[in-house]
Amino acid sequence: QLWLVESGGGTVQPGGSLRLSCAASGRSLANVVIGWFRQAPGQERVGVSCINHSGEYKQYANSVKGRFTISRDNAKNTVYLQMNSLKFEDTAVYYCAIIERTWCGATWFTAGPYDSWGQGTQVTVSS
C-alpha cells in the first residue's frame, strides 16, 4: 500500500519561501506522476503543479508560475515543491497525489485523475 506524507508547511511572511516535501512509502514513485494541489477554506481543491515520472516535464498553474518549482528525487522516493515569493493568496492546505501513469496529461490540474493522496500540510502566509 502506498502512503504519501507531506511536510514542510508552516507560517511565513509575504515574500518568504517554503519547501514542501512529499515522501512516499510502500512502493516506488519512479513510474508515476506526482501532482501538488492546494485547498483554501471554503474553496475547491485545485492543482498547483505536476511532474512526470522522470522529472523532465512539469506543469504549473498560472497563479504560481515563476514562483513555485516542482522537482523529484526518485532515489529518495520524494517530490518537492519549492515555493518562493509567497503571497497571502497562497495560504491553503497543500496536498500531494499520484496518477498511475507517466505523463501529466491535459487534466492534471483536476483532482479526478489522481489515485492516491496525502493528508496535507498547512501553509499560511501572514504578516
Summary of the structure (lengths in Angstrom):
residues: 127
radius of gyration: 13.4
end to end distance: 40.3
largest distance: 40.3
contacts: 386
relative contact order: 0.31
helix: 2%
strand: 46%
